[in-house]
Each structure stands twice: as C-alpha cells, then as structure tokens.
Amino acid sequence: MTELPKTFDPADIEARWYAHWEANGLFRPDRPDAMPFTIVNPPPNVTGSLHIGHALDNTLQDIVVRYERLRGKDALWVVGTDHAGIATQMVVERQMNALGQKRTDYTREDFVAKVWEWKAESGGAITRQLRRLGCSMDWANERFTMDEGFSKAVVKVFVELHRRGLLYRDKRLVNWDPHFRSAISDLEVETKETQGGFWRFRYPLADGVRLADGSDHIVVATTRPETMLADMAVAVHPDDPRYQSVIGKDILQPITGRRFKVVADDHADPELGSGAVKITPGHDFNDFEVGKRAGIAAGQMLNMFDADAKVVQTADGLVPEAYLALDRFEARKAVVEEMKALGFLVPHVTKNKEGEEVQADFEPRTIQTPYGDRSGVVIEPWLTDQWYVDAAKLAVAPTQAVRDGRIEIVPKTWEKTFFNWMENIQPWCVSRQLWWGHRIPAWFDEDGNAYVAETEEEAQAQAGNKKLERDPDVLDTWFSSALWPFGTLGWPEQTDLLAKHYPNDLLISGFDILFFWDARMAMMGQEFMGEVPWKTLYLHGLVRAADGQKMSKSKGNVVDPLGLIDTYGADALRFFMAAMESQGRDVKMDEKRVEGYRNFATKLWNAARFLQANGVAASTSHEAPHAALPVNRWIIAETVATVQAIDMAMAELRFDAAANAIYHFVWDQFCDWYIELTKGSMDEETCAVAGWAFDQILVMLHPFMPFITEELWNLTGARDNELIVARWPVALAAVDQEAQAEIDWLIRLVSAIRTARTELNVPPGAKLPMVVHDGSEETHRRLDRQGAALARLGRVESLSFGDVPPGGAAQIVIDEATFILPLEGVIDIAAEKARLAKALAAAEKERDSLGGRLSNPAFVEKAKPEAVAKAREDHAEKSAEAERLKAALERLG
C-alpha cells in the first residue's frame, strides 16, 4: 500500500491512467464468452474539436460502457470519425488559399490526395480530446467513414438500393450553397432573421380579361422580386370570390412578357396581402409543390440561376439580356427599378409623425432567411438533377419497430415527433457536388442514361461498351454514417464481430440529429440487416448557457470543455454532466457546480487518506464482511441500498438519479457520518468493513469519475487487476433494518443538536448536559449503545432522564422523545430571544413582501422571466429562514 499524497492532482492522474488503460487493451478486455453489450458513438467530424455538446454525449456513453464492463459484459464501444465532406474540403481549401492556391489548380485526384495528407497530419484532434475526457472507446478498432472496408459497404448499399428501386435520379429543388456550389442538407442550413422587404407588383391580365371589380390586373406580393424572371403561374385560393372569374385565364409577367395561367391552389391565403401569389416553381419549395399540382413537370420548370446564383437565360429565352450574369441581389434591385419605371410597382403607403402620407417602394419586413452554416451565404432553392432515396418506403419498418417496442425511445415523449416526421418524410437527396467524399458509383453515357454498379467494369457491361463518364458527385455524409451500426462491424462481410454485436444495445444521441442520423440508421439497419440497429434510443438535450440561452460564438457564451478539464479535472466535468442530465431536459452550464464536484473528488481523496492513516486497507472480499456493531451493519446496509439505487437508475437511463445516489452516499453517509461515527474506534471489524465499503464506493463511482477512482484503487492496496475491469458490487447482503433505524436515529439526533446550538449561538466549545423526557425503552437502549458517539459528536456533557427542567432550554423532539439542553448560564436567554424575534420579524416581512409581488398578475406576466424566477427563489429562501428562526425561538421555551 503506497502512502497517498496530501493533495489530489487530476492532470497527472488522468494522463497516466488513460495511457495505461489504452496500452493494455483494457477498454475491451478479452471476454469471448461474455454477454455482449454494444454502443456506437455518433462519429464526430474529422475536422472537429471537442465542444460542450460532445462532452455531454460522450460522458453519458462512457458511463454506460464502464458500468456494463464492470458487470462483466463484452462491452464494445465502437469509435470512429466522419469524413465531413464540406467541412473537410473547406479546411483544406483554406490552407491552399493561404498559400495562394485554389482547389481547381489541381486535378480531382491530386486534391483528394492532399485531403488524405491533411487527415494524416491534423485529423486526429477530436480523438485526442475524447481521450482527455476519459472515453473508454475501442481504439484498437477505430473506424473512419472513408476507410476501405467502410467505403465498400457504402458502395454496396447505394447499388443495392438502386437495384431494389429505392434510389433514383430526379429533378427537384434542393438547398443550394452558392459558395460551395453544392446541395446541402437541412441540418447544414441555419435560419437567421434579416431585415428585408415585401414588394407589391401589378401583373396585367391577358386578352382583355378583367376581374369582377373591373380591374385589368392582379396585385402579387413577394419578398424576392428577382425570381419573377422565372415565374410560371399566379395562384389564388379556389374559394376566393375576387378571382373566380379569372381562374384558368392567362396573365402576363411585365418584364419577360411570359404568359402563364392563374391557378387555384390552397397555398394562396386570401387573408395575406392581395390573396394572390406569384409562383416560381424552380426557386421556391412551396412554389415547387404548387407547380406540380398545377401540372407543371419538374423538367419543365424554369431555372434562372447558375451554380453561383447568377442570372442565366431560362429555357424559353425570355429573360432580357441586361439581367444575364447579374448576381441575384443585383438582379433584385434591377427588377424593382424596371417594374417601377414600367408603372407596375405598387408603392407601400404609410403616414409620418405629422399624419402625412409617405410612399416607399416596399414594406419593411423581418425575413427568416436560410444561410449555409459553414459558408455563411444565403442558401438558394435550386432545381437540379440529384440522386434521391425513397425515404417514405424505408421509413415504414422503423416506424413499426417503435410502435411495437422493438425500438424504445427514451424519453418516450419523443415518439410523437418521430412518428410525425417519419409518416410525412420527403425524398432524401443524397448527392453532393464536392470532390471529397464517397464518389457515387454511377456512370453516364452520351445520352444521359445512368448505369449504377459497384465497379466501372460492371457499369461498362451494363452499357454494352458505350463510352461512359463517371458521375462527378459524392454522397451526403449522412448516407455513409447511416450504416454505422453494421458497417463498423465488418459488413458486408459476415464477421464474428457482426454476428455478436448486431443489433447494438443502445444509441445515445442529441435530439437534434434524431432524423438526420438516428432515423436513417434505423432505415438502413432494417433494410440491410433485417433487424433494428439498436434496442434503445436515448435522446438527450442541449447544453445551454447558465441563463438558458443557446450557446453561440456570436453571443460569446460558448464554454470550452477542455478549459474546464484543465481547471477542475475530467472527473468533475463528467460528474456534472451526469448529475445534470435529466431525461428530456436541456443542461444549464454552471461552472460553480463543476467546481463543487472537484471538491467532491477532494473529499473522496481525503477520506482515503484518513482510512489509510487508521490502518484500513483494501478489502479481500467481494462480499460484505461479518459485522456485529450497529454502525458497521448500517454502512453495509447503506452500501447495498446504493448499489440497488444505481442499478435501478441505470436500467432506466436516469443518469441524474444514479449520480445523485452515489454522491449522497459518499458525501453524506460515508465521509460525513460513518467516518465521524468510527473515529477513535477503528477495531478489526470496523477496519474490515470500512475497507470493503470504500472499495464498493470506488467501483460504483468509477463509471462517473474513472480517473480518481482508478488511482485510489491502486494506491490503497494490492489488487488482482485494475479497477476498470473489476467486479460490480452485487446487492446480496441482507439489509439490516434494525441497524439502519438506529444509526439514522443517531444522525437525526446529532444533526438536530448541532442545528439548535448554531441557531441559539451556543459557544462551539461548550459542553451541555442533556435531559431525555418521555423516552421509550428502545430509545434508552440506543442511548446505552450510542452514548459515547452522542457525547463526542453532539458535545453532550452528561445524560439523564426525567421531566423538563425549569429555565430556558433548547428542546428537540426526535420520534417519541424530547431531548432538552438547559441553557441557563450558557447564553443570555433574554437577549437571544430578542435577537431571534427581531430576525424572525425581518424575515417574515421580506417573505410577505415577495409573496405580495408574486401574487400580483401584472408582475408575473409582464416582468422578465429571470426576474420572476429570482423573486420565487428569494421568497422560498426567506420562507425557510422564517421557519428556522421560529423553530429556534420555540426551542427556548
């Protein structure tokens, strides 16, 4: 047994133990015959660095994996990184730009080679940071979504989906990023509020047609005037009486002269603006659907932008030459100016302070504008040919699996959201216009016919030796990561790993990727493996700033988890994450609480030093030692109860309940009470029980705080193996209810004595006599056994039984008995009564004032939420203070 240092140094311990665990293969010990337990990590981007969301997500996974490993399972935590198409290409292009180079200076093959070079040199930052957090992943089998085996799986899935009619090429609108010149997923679109406008324009009816009121035009309103160059219809509500006479009639677009129809569609809201909407199906998602309902095929829809979002000629050749090559925002200005010059702009009329009418070209509006989260440019709905997966058909099996319980979603409240999305799912665009990623296994002949195959030779055979060109696009990274639960286990090869560890047991993910990743894994798993990918899906919330706001760099409220680890240690941060993770709720960041859990680690360390100084060594028994003393029988019972509480909480994935159970046991029961109750009486039995209980603490706490527990495990005695592969406690010892009741009674009594002494300003060093009134025989027996402890912990000078003595005294009621502490001559009772009465009056006044404010609806409804919350906290605090002062005053008689 090595003597423990006086101070606990997390940094040294963390670096040393992680290296030892990984080097010795302890993250996945050899357990071929053990029951499997499998979890896969949401693969972070290879370009990424650890953020606070990663810290939460991976801490929860590590707690589960360490727990199951301690329970003897063949616990596999699959680890890997995602190739992050756009993000990685952007990083490498930035490096090139810094050297005066650009991607197009190279061939595609040479550029991809440079990306691989970057990955080899700089792509491991996130995995090093996960190690600092303590993540016990199976690094020996680390995967990458672009590695050879995984790429084989991706190609096979694409080809097979196409063969089954579940993947096809189609012309549809996509979120187009003009900076990257690529389609992007919804997850990569960030909506921001911007200041824009609402313009109104007259479109003349053709052929002398007029509305019922005699008007020869229809007024349409838009936030994007530039798109009128590709208008193909004007929509009105089918029940709007103003437009019944012109439905199906022609209308003219003034700048292009294009004739198109007035169509009836529920999309037009009679209450909004004029009730008429210009329809540009090639550049608006809603308009695309209206266009389809109006009978306009996607191939006929007009496109007025190129990949850089600059104006190009439409298929009908009607865009005036002056607009060609203009940027979309330059085109907006030009369109407005021309419509105004032609007399077709309807000005927005308002009144100034003097009540005079003032005209403006547009009505100012706050617009929800989509931006690329990486490029920072406005996203353009763009009509292109892309590859799509028939997500609606693939969604049927996972939806049924959730309904029949084969997949359990925790918290269950997310089921409704899951069903709503899956039952209204849209085709999934899986192609991206990038160079970095899984190249789409499709080849085109000169007529545009596509041949999908795993190799070019197979495609050539399908094409009958026609000249072929490979599709330049790559696959959406969500497509490849959807194969994660089985692709990482060796599929399409039928490996032993796949047979044993699929389906996985659990997936832990943020709710924000429920559809982008979780649902798609469920689709692919059931389609290709015939089974659900995991039995339970646990969705956690976001980590927010202390005031509840979402963290963002622009707000300056982002918290760096690595900085917290540097300051407080990984164990403290991990415990904070677990203790704050309450199913379905966001986690509010609170550095003070992280600091508090660092103090918790220090308390554990000091407890180990105390035990070591008193001759307590590591236990030699997994089972509880025999004990005769009530205090030892009590701590054994409390240990067993804590094991049971943690097991129940982990079964329900209640991380907060599990963390709070071990925290309460370690801090309150073991460190505060058991050590205090046994001070000075460390006999052979007590040493054995203390050593056993402390060992159980280290094992139970290990999933939450792996570093300090492993260090103490190895410094407190000779061990057969490291703590990471020790045995989880078995809650088999009989719970001694009699001993529990007796020690709980003693703790309540001592706590009440200490509270009374503090509240009545009894000098700390004063020892007081105690008179017991109306004590039962059981109380008398307990006092006989616990008298010495009571005298020491409660500073009781003598003990007697009888009636309440005359004069001022503190009276404490525990169960049936009254314990009296005479205070004559110890404190100035009159002065103390006056002090307490004054303090009580002040507390009650402030309590009532706050109560009055909170009962006022005007305050509760109009004040800022944080002000109302603060008032409620203050009211609760003053109410509790008043109750304490009232009780103290009553004790004096």
Residue pairs with C-beta under 8 A, 6 or more apart in sequence:
1 612
1 617
1 618
1 715
1 716
1 717
1 718
2 715
3 612
4 605
4 608
4 609
4 612
4 712
4 715
4 716
6 609
8 601
8 602
8 605
8 708
10 568
10 569
10 570
10 571
10 572
10 598
10 601
10 707
10 708
11 566
11 569
13 707
13 708
13 710
13 711
14 132
14 134
14 565
14 569
14 570
14 571
14 707
17 706
17 707
17 710
17 711
18 131
18 132
18 134
18 707
20 26
20 722
21 27
21 136
21 710
21 722
21 724
22 131
22 139
24 722
25 140
26 136
26 722
26 724
26 725
27 77
27 136
27 137
27 138
27 139
27 140
27 724
28 74
28 75
28 76
28 77
28 138
28 140
28 141
29 69
29 725
31 72
31 73
31 74
32 74
34 72
34 73
34 74
35 72
35 73
35 74
36 73
36 74
36 75
36 76
36 500
36 501
36 505
37 65
37 68
37 69
37 73
37 74
37 75
37 76
37 505
38 75
38 76
38 78
38 501
38 502
38 503
38 504
38 505
38 506
39 61
39 64
39 65
39 76
39 77
39 78
39 504
39 505
39 506
39 507
39 508
39 534
40 77
40 78
40 484
40 485
40 488
40 504
40 507
41 58
41 61
41 77
41 78
41 79
41 80
41 135
41 137
42 57
42 509
42 510
42 513
42 517
43 80
43 81
43 82
43 143
43 145
43 481
43 484
44 54
44 81
44 82
44 126
44 130
45 81
45 82
45 84
45 87
45 88
45 126
46 81
46 82
46 83
46 84
46 88
46 119
46 123
46 126
46 144
47 84
47 87
47 88
47 91
47 123
48 54
48 84
48 87
48 125
48 126
49 125
49 126
49 129
50 126
50 129
50 130
50 132
50 133
50 561
50 562
51 558
51 560
51 561
52 543
52 551
52 558
52 559
52 560
52 561
52 589
53 510
53 542
53 543
54 126
54 129
54 130
54 561
55 133
55 543
55 561
55 573
55 577
56 540
56 543
56 577
56 581
56 587
57 508
57 509
57 510
57 540
58 130
58 133
58 135
59 133
59 573
59 574
59 577
59 578
60 508
60 538
60 540
60 577
60 578
60 581
60 655
61 77
61 135
61 508
62 77
62 133
62 134
62 135
62 136
62 574
62 703
62 706
63 574
63 578
63 655
63 658
63 703
63 704
64 506
64 508
64 650
64 703
65 75
65 77
65 136
66 136
66 702
66 703
66 706
66 724
67 650
67 703
67 728
68 75
69 75
69 136
69 724
69 725
70 699
70 702
70 703
70 724
70 725
70 726
70 727
70 728
71 728
72 727
72 728
74 500
76 138
76 497
76 501
77 135
77 136
77 137
77 138
78 137
78 138
78 141
78 143
78 484
78 488
78 489
78 504
79 127
79 130
79 135
79 137
79 138
79 139
79 141
79 142
79 143
80 142
80 143
80 144
80 145
80 484
80 488
81 123
81 126
81 127
81 142
81 144
81 145
82 145
82 477
82 480
82 481
83 144
83 145
83 146
83 436
83 437
83 477
83 480
84 477
85 432
85 434
85 436
85 437
85 474
85 476
85 477
86 177
86 180
86 182
86 184
86 188
86 374
86 432
86 434
87 374
88 115
88 118
88 119
88 436
89 103
89 115
89 180
89 434
89 435
89 436
90 180
90 374
90 375
91 118
92 103
92 111
92 114
92 115
92 118
92 436
93 102
93 103
95 118
96 102
96 103
96 105
96 114
103 111
103 435
106 114
108 435
108 472
111 435
111 436
112 435
112 436
115 436
127 139
127 142
129 562
130 137
132 562
132 565
132 570
133 561
133 565
133 570
133 573
133 574
134 570
134 571
134 574
134 706
134 707
136 706
136 724
143 149
143 150
143 487
143 488
144 150
145 154
145 438
145 477
145 480
145 481
146 437
146 438
149 487
149 490
149 493
150 480
150 483
150 487
150 488
151 438
152 492
153 483
153 486
153 487
153 491
153 492
154 438
154 475
154 479
154 480
154 483
154 487
155 438
155 441
155 454
156 454
156 492
157 479
157 483
157 524
157 528
158 167
158 440
158 441
158 452
158 475
158 479
159 441
159 452
159 453
159 454
160 528
161 167
161 389
161 527
162 168
162 452
163 452
165 390
166 389
166 390
166 393
166 394
166 527
167 387
167 388
167 389
167 390
167 430
167 452
168 387
168 388
168 390
169 385
169 386
169 387
169 388
169 450
170 298
170 385
170 386
170 388
170 427
171 298
171 299
171 301
171 383
171 384
171 385
171 386
172 288
172 298
172 383
172 384
172 386
172 388
172 427
172 429
173 282
173 283
173 284
173 285
173 288
173 381
173 382
173 383
174 183
174 184
174 381
174 382
174 384
174 386
174 429
175 183
175 184
175 185
175 186
175 188
175 189
175 370
175 379
175 381
176 182
176 183
176 184
176 307
176 309
176 379
176 380
176 381
176 382
176 384
177 183
177 184
177 188
177 372
177 375
177 377
177 379
177 380
178 307
178 308
178 309
178 375
178 377
178 378
178 380
179 372
179 375
179 376
179 377
180 372
180 374
180 375
180 433
180 434
181 307
181 308
181 433
182 432
182 433
182 434
183 382
183 384
183 386
183 429
183 431
183 432
183 433
184 372
184 379
184 432
185 429
185 476
185 478
185 516
186 516
187 478
187 512
187 513
187 516
188 372
188 373
188 374
189 370
189 371
189 372
189 373
189 379
190 370
190 371
190 372
190 373
191 368
191 369
191 370
191 371
192 368
192 369
192 371
193 366
193 367
193 368
193 369
194 366
194 367
194 369
195 364
195 365
195 366
195 367
196 223
196 364
196 365
196 366
196 367
196 369
197 223
197 361
197 362
197 363
197 364
197 365
198 221
198 222
198 223
198 273
198 348
198 362
198 363
198 364
198 365
199 221
199 222
199 223
199 225
199 336
199 345
199 361
199 362
199 363
200 219
200 220
200 221
200 273
200 274
200 345
200 346
200 348
200 363
201 219
201 220
201 221
201 222
201 225
201 228
201 254
201 339
201 344
201 345
201 346
202 217
202 218
202 219
202 254
202 343
202 344
202 345
202 346
203 217
203 218
203 219
203 220
203 234
203 251
203 252
203 253
203 254
203 278
203 344
204 216
204 217
204 251
204 252
204 254
204 344
205 211
205 216
205 217
205 218
205 246
205 249
205 250
205 251
205 252
205 262
206 249
206 250
206 251
206 252
206 259
207 249
207 250
208 216
209 216
209 245
209 246
209 249
209 250
210 216
211 218
211 242
211 243
211 245
211 246
212 241
212 242
212 244
212 245
213 242
218 234
218 236
218 243
218 246
218 251
218 262
218 274
218 276
219 273
219 274
219 276
219 346
220 234
220 273
220 274
220 276
220 277
220 278
221 272
221 273
221 274
221 276
221 277
222 228
222 278
223 365
223 367
224 283
224 284
224 332
225 332
225 335
225 336
225 339
226 311
226 328
226 329
226 331
226 332
226 335
227 278
227 280
227 283
227 284
227 304
228 253
228 255
228 256
228 278
228 280
228 335
229 255
229 256
229 304
229 311
229 314
229 319
229 323
229 331
229 335
230 280
230 282
230 283
230 302
230 303
230 304
230 314
230 319
231 253
231 256
231 258
231 260
231 278
231 279
231 280
232 258
232 260
232 279
232 280
232 281
232 282
232 291
232 296
232 301
232 302
233 260
233 261
233 262
233 263
233 278
233 279
233 281
233 290
233 291
233 294
233 296
234 251
234 260
234 261
234 262
234 263
234 276
234 277
234 278
234 279
235 262
235 263
235 264
235 265
235 267
235 268
235 276
235 277
235 279
235 290
235 294
236 242
236 243
236 246
236 247
236 262
236 263
236 264
236 265
236 268
236 275
236 276
236 277
237 243
237 264
237 265
237 266
237 268
237 269
237 270
237 275
238 247
238 264
238 265
238 266
239 270
240 268
240 270
240 275
242 270
242 275
243 262
243 275
243 276
246 262
247 262
247 263
247 264
248 261
248 262
248 263
249 261
249 262
250 259
250 260
250 261
250 262
251 259
251 260
251 261
251 262
252 258
252 259
253 260
254 339
254 342
254 344
255 320
255 335
255 338
255 339
255 342
256 314
256 318
256 319
256 320
257 318
258 316
258 318
261 294
263 279
263 290
263 294
265 290
265 293
265 294
267 277
267 286
267 289
267 290
268 275
268 276
268 277
269 275
277 290
279 287
279 290
279 291
279 294
280 287
280 302
281 287
281 288
281 290
281 291
281 292
281 296
281 301
281 302
281 383
282 288
282 301
282 302
282 303
282 304
282 382
282 383
283 303
283 304
283 305
283 380
283 381
283 382
283 383
284 381
285 381
288 298
288 301
288 381
288 383
291 301
292 298
298 383
301 383
302 314
302 315
302 316
303 312
303 314
303 315
303 382
303 383
304 311
304 312
304 314
304 319
305 311
305 312
305 328
305 380
305 382
306 312
307 433
309 327
309 328
309 380
310 325
310 326
310 327
310 328
311 319
311 323
311 324
311 325
311 326
311 328
311 331
312 319
312 324
312 325
313 319
313 324
322 334
323 331
323 334
323 335
326 334
328 380
336 345
336 361
336 362
339 345
340 361
345 361
347 359
347 360
347 361
348 359
348 360
348 361
348 362
348 363
349 357
349 358
349 359
350 357
350 358
350 360
351 357
351 358
352 358
369 378
370 378
370 379
371 377
371 378
371 379
372 379
386 429
386 430
386 431
386 473
387 429
387 430
387 431
387 440
387 442
387 473
388 427
388 428
388 429
388 430
389 427
389 428
389 430
389 479
390 427
391 425
391 426
391 427
391 428
391 523
392 425
392 426
392 427
394 523
394 524
394 526
394 527
395 422
395 423
395 425
395 519
395 523
397 522
397 523
397 526
397 527
398 407
398 422
398 519
398 522
398 523
398 526
398 532
399 418
399 419
399 422
399 423
401 407
401 522
401 526
401 532
402 409
402 415
402 418
402 419
403 419
406 532
406 535
407 522
407 532
407 534
407 535
407 536
407 537
408 535
408 536
408 537
409 415
409 418
409 536
409 537
409 539
410 536
410 537
410 538
410 539
410 583
410 653
411 539
411 583
411 584
413 584
414 511
414 514
414 539
414 584
417 514
418 514
418 519
421 514
421 515
421 519
422 519
428 520
429 476
430 475
430 476
430 478
430 479
431 440
431 471
431 473
431 474
431 475
431 476
432 473
432 474
432 475
432 476
433 472
433 473
434 473
434 474
435 474
436 474
437 474
437 475
437 477
438 474
438 475
438 479
438 480
439 470
439 471
439 473
439 474
440 471
440 473
440 474
440 475
441 452
441 453
441 454
441 455
441 459
442 450
442 451
442 452
442 453
442 459
442 470
442 471
443 450
443 451
443 453
443 456
443 459
443 460
443 463
443 468
443 469
443 470
443 471
444 450
444 451
444 468
444 469
444 470
444 471
445 451
445 463
445 466
445 467
445 468
446 466
446 467
449 463
450 471
451 459
451 460
451 462
451 463
451 468
452 459
453 459
453 461
453 462
456 468
456 470
459 468
460 468
478 516
478 517
478 520
479 520
480 487
481 517
481 520
481 521
482 517
482 520
482 521
482 523
482 524
483 491
483 521
483 524
483 528
484 521
485 502
485 503
485 504
485 507
485 521
485 525
485 533
485 534
486 498
486 502
486 524
486 525
486 528
486 529
486 533
489 495
489 497
489 498
489 501
489 502
490 497
490 498
491 498
491 502
491 528
491 529
502 529
502 531
502 533
503 525
503 529
503 531
503 532
503 533
503 534
503 535
504 533
504 534
504 535
505 534
505 535
505 536
506 534
506 535
506 536
506 537
506 538
507 518
507 521
507 533
507 534
507 536
507 537
507 538
508 538
508 540
509 517
509 518
509 537
509 538
509 539
509 540
510 539
510 540
510 541
510 542
511 539
511 540
511 541
512 542
514 539
518 537
518 539
521 533
521 534
522 532
522 533
524 533
525 531
525 532
525 533
526 532
526 533
536 653
538 653
539 584
540 581
540 587
541 584
541 585
541 586
541 587
542 550
542 586
542 587
543 551
543 559
543 586
543 587
543 588
543 589
544 550
544 551
544 586
544 587
544 588
544 589
545 551
545 555
545 557
545 559
545 588
545 589
546 588
546 589
546 590
546 591
547 866
548 586
548 588
549 555
549 557
551 557
551 558
551 559
551 589
552 558
559 589
559 591
561 573
564 572
564 573
564 591
564 594
565 573
568 594
568 595
568 597
568 598
569 598
569 601
569 707
569 708
570 707
571 597
571 598
571 601
571 704
571 705
571 706
571 707
571 708
572 594
572 595
572 597
572 598
572 600
572 601
572 705
573 594
573 597
574 704
574 705
574 706
575 597
575 600
575 659
575 663
575 704
575 705
576 590
576 593
576 594
576 597
577 587
578 655
578 656
578 658
578 659
578 704
579 593
579 597
579 655
579 656
579 659
579 660
579 663
580 587
580 588
580 590
580 593
580 656
581 587
581 655
581 656
582 654
582 656
583 653
583 654
600 663
600 666
600 667
601 705
601 708
603 666
603 667
603 671
604 666
604 671
604 697
604 701
604 708
604 712
605 708
605 712
607 666
607 670
607 671
607 675
607 694
608 694
608 712
608 715
608 716
610 675
611 675
611 690
611 691
611 694
611 716
612 716
614 682
614 687
615 682
615 687
616 682
616 687
616 690
616 691
616 694
617 687
617 691
617 716
617 717
618 691
618 695
618 713
618 716
618 717
618 718
618 719
619 625
619 688
619 691
619 692
619 694
619 695
619 717
621 692
622 727
622 729
622 730
623 730
623 732
623 733
624 636
624 639
624 640
624 689
624 692
624 733
625 685
625 688
625 689
625 692
626 685
627 633
627 636
627 685
627 689
628 685
629 685
629 686
630 738
630 739
630 742
630 743
630 785
630 786
631 674
631 677
631 678
631 686
631 739
631 743
631 789
632 685
632 686
632 689
633 736
633 738
633 739
633 740
634 674
634 736
634 739
634 740
634 742
634 743
634 744
635 669
635 670
635 674
635 689
635 690
635 693
636 689
636 692
636 693
636 733
636 736
637 733
637 735
637 736
637 737
637 739
637 740
638 665
638 669
638 670
638 740
639 665
639 693
639 696
639 697
639 729
639 733
640 731
640 732
640 733
640 735
641 731
641 735
642 661
642 662
642 665
642 700
643 696
643 700
643 729
643 730
643 731
644 731
645 657
645 658
645 661
646 658
646 661
646 662
646 700
647 731
648 657
649 655
649 657
649 658
649 661
650 658
658 704
659 704
662 697
662 700
662 701
662 704
665 697
665 700
666 697
666 701
670 693
670 694
670 697
673 743
673 747
674 690
674 693
676 793
677 743
677 746
677 789
677 793
678 686
678 690
679 792
680 792
682 690
691 717
694 716
695 713
696 729
698 709
698 712
698 713
698 723
699 709
699 723
699 726
699 727
699 728
699 729
700 729
701 709
702 709
702 710
702 723
702 724
702 726
706 724
709 723
710 722
710 723
710 724
713 719
713 722
713 723
713 726
714 722
714 723
719 726
742 782
742 785
742 786
745 782
745 814
745 815
746 782
746 786
746 789
746 790
748 814
749 790
749 794
749 812
749 814
749 819
750 789
750 790
750 793
750 794
752 812
752 814
752 819
753 794
753 795
753 796
753 812
753 819
753 821
754 794
756 762
756 810
756 812
756 821
756 888
756 891
757 764
757 768
757 795
757 810
757 821
759 836
759 884
759 885
759 887
759 888
759 891
760 810
760 823
760 827
760 832
760 888
760 891
760 892
761 827
761 832
761 835
762 768
762 823
762 826
762 827
763 826
765 795
766 795
766 826
767 795
767 796
767 797
768 795
768 796
768 797
768 821
768 822
768 823
768 826
769 796
769 797
769 798
769 799
769 800
769 821
769 822
770 794
770 796
770 797
770 798
770 799
770 800
770 819
770 820
770 821
771 800
771 801
771 802
771 803
771 804
771 805
771 819
771 820
771 822
772 779
772 780
772 783
772 799
772 800
772 801
772 802
772 817
772 818
772 819
772 820
773 801
773 802
773 803
773 804
773 817
773 818
773 819
773 820
774 816
774 817
774 818
775 783
775 801
775 816
775 817
776 815
776 816
776 817
779 815
779 816
779 817
780 801
783 790
783 799
787 799
790 796
790 799
791 797
791 799
804 811
804 818
804 820
804 893
805 820
805 822
807 822
807 823
807 824
807 829
808 822
808 823
808 824
808 829
808 892
808 893
809 820
809 821
809 822
809 823
809 824
809 891
809 892
809 893
810 820
810 821
810 823
810 891
810 892
811 818
811 819
811 820
811 821
811 890
811 891
811 893
812 818
812 819
812 820
812 821
812 891
813 819
823 829
823 892
829 892
832 892
833 889
833 892
836 885
836 888
836 889
836 892
837 889
839 885
840 882
840 885
840 886
840 889
843 878
843 881
843 882
843 885
844 882
846 874
846 878
847 875
847 878
847 879
847 881
847 882
850 871
850 874
850 875
850 878
851 875
853 859
853 871
854 860
854 868
854 871
854 872
854 875
859 868
859 871
860 868
863 871
